[in-house]
């Protein structure tokens, strides 16, 4: 890890695993943790800058019908580029950056929803993986039993596209994202020096889970990873 910046950590896991709750709990206890950063709600100037930089990629893809990008893909690519700039700035100000839905999620989301026939912007993909592999230090894989995930998704106020689906479809959705996460984590690990930890949120109370996460972050910060 670059000693002149903070440790950059992404919480990764299927919907309902408890990533947002964990991040909020950890940052409430330790004010040196910068939580709340994700692909969503990014500054418009950063989004505009990222979009302009991607224009050649979008034009190149548009000229090849088999690789023509859909709007959902382009929007996610823009968000990921903007997030990279925001995290780069914030990592110089804070000891720990805790991402919820960061690069691993973004690339996994693209794989889950769009990459059934292969990546349509392979050069961009390689650059994005290499760029984030140089910045992302730790991934903490947050998970819980499928039945717990389904119950949490259905009972929380936050809407979700599988919220009203039967159990087996929610389980399949979670399994698909787990597979995508594994693939992206492997991809990034080969491109950098990514440290991967795991935490189950269905085996202890929320406060205990936050304590476990803080212990993991403290160990990584102490080791300089």
N, C-alpha and C positions, 0 to 999 in steps of 0.2 A: 504494500500500500504506500502511496505517496505520503510522506510524513508531513507535508505542508497542507494537507486537507483532512477532513474528517472521514470516518469510516462510512461507506455507503452500503446500506442494507436494504434488501427487498423482502417483504413478507409475501410469500406465494402460497396459494392453496385454492381449493374449489370454493364456490359460493357457499356461505354459511359456516366456513371454518372458523371465523372469528378474527380475521386480520385487522379490521378497522378497530374493533374493541381492544385488541391487544396493543395496537399502536397508540391509541389514546391513553390506555392505562399506563404504558411505559413512559410516555412523554410527560404525563401528569406527575409521576414520581421523580423523574430525572430531567431537569430543565435543560440539560446539555443536548438532549435528543430533539432533533427537528423532525417532527412527524407532520402528517397531513399533506404531503406531496404525492401526487399521482398524475395520471394522464388527463384528469378532468380539472376544469377550472383554471387552466394555464393562462398567463397574460397574453393578450391579443398580439402585442408586438412580437413576442417570441413565436407565436403560431404563424404570424405573417412571414417572419424571417425564415422559419423552417419550410413553409410552403414555397417560397421563392427558390430556396435552395433545391427543392425537389422537382422543380419544373422540368429540367432536362430528363429526369427519370420518368416522369409522367408522359412526356412527349414520346420518348423512346418506346414506352409500353403501348401507347396509343397507335403507333405505327405497325404493331405486330398483333393482329387480332387474337392470336392464341394467348397473348400475354396482356391483353387489355385489362387495366385495373378498374375495379368497381369503386364507387364513391366511398363505401365503408372502409375499403383498404387504404385508399389515399388519405382519408381523414385520420386513420390510426397512424399511418406513417408520419403525417404532419405532427400529430400530438407527440409521438415518440421523439422526433427531432427537437421539438420545443422543450420537452421535459429534459432532454440531455443538456440543454443550455441552462435551464433553471437549476438542475442538480449540480452542474459544474460550478455555478455561482455560489449556491448555498453551501457546498462542501468546503469552501474556503472560510466559512463563517461559523460552522458548527462542528462539534466533536463527532456527532453521529447523525446521519441522514437516514430516516426510516421511511422507505417507500411502500405504499400500498397501491398495487396495480401500477407497476413500473415496467421496465423493459422486458423482463421474463413474461409477465402477463401479456404485454402488448404483442410480442412475437407469438406467444402461444395462442392468443385470440385470433391472430391472422391464420395460424395453422389450423385451428379448430374450425373456423368458419369459411376459409377461402382456399386453403392449400391442398385440397383433395386431389388436384391434378398437377401438383408441383408449384413451386414459387414462381410468380409471374414477374418478379423483379429481383432476380438472383444476385446481381451485382450490388444493389442497395442492401439486400439482406446480409451479404458478407461484410459490407462496410458497417452496418448497424451493429452486428454482433461483435465485430472487432472493436468498435468505438466504445460500446458499453462494457465489454470485457475489460477494458483498460480503466474503467471507472467503478464498476460494481464490485464490491469486495466480498459480500456475504449474502447468501440466500437462506432464509429460514422457511422451510416448508411446513406450513400450518395445515393440519388436517384433523378430521374426526370421522366417526363411523357414518356410513351413508344415511342411516335412520336419523342420526342427530342432525346431519346437514339438512335433510328434508324437513325436519321439524322446525329448525331455525329459520329456514327460508320461508316457510308458510306462516310463521307467527311474528316475524319482524315487520315493522312498518314499511321498510324499504321494498320497493317493487322489484320483481325479477321475472325474466321471461319464462322460467320454469315453475314459478310459484304455484300455479293452479294445475300443474300436470300431475299424473299419478306417480307413485313412488318409483316404479321401475324406470320411468323416463328421467326423473331427477337423478337416480343412481347412474344411469347411462351418461347423462350430462357431466356428472362429476368424474366418472371414469375417463371420459374423453379428454377432459381438461387435465387430469392427472398425467395422462399419456403425453399430452402436448407439453406440459411443464417439464416432464422428464427429458423430452427431446431437446427443448431449448436450453435447459440447464447443462446437459451434456455438450451441446454445441458451444455454449459460452465457456464452459470449463476447458475445452480444448483450445479456445482462443486466448485464455487468460489464466489467472490463478484464483478461481472462484472457490470460496469456502462454502460448503453446504451443511446446514444443520436442520434438525427436524423437531417439531413440537406438536403434541396432540392436545387439543383443547377440550376433549370430552372425558378427561381423566382427573380433572381438578377444577376448583372454583376459579372464577375470572381473576381474582386477586392473585391466586397462586400461579396462574398461567402468566400473568404480567411479571411476577417475580422471576419465573423461569426464563422468560425472554430477556429481562434485564441482566440476569446472570450470564446468559449466552453472549449478549452484547458486550458486557464488561470483560469477558474472557477474550473475545476477539479484539477489543480495543487494547487490552493489555499485551496481547501477542503481536499487535501491529498488523493484523490481517483485516 
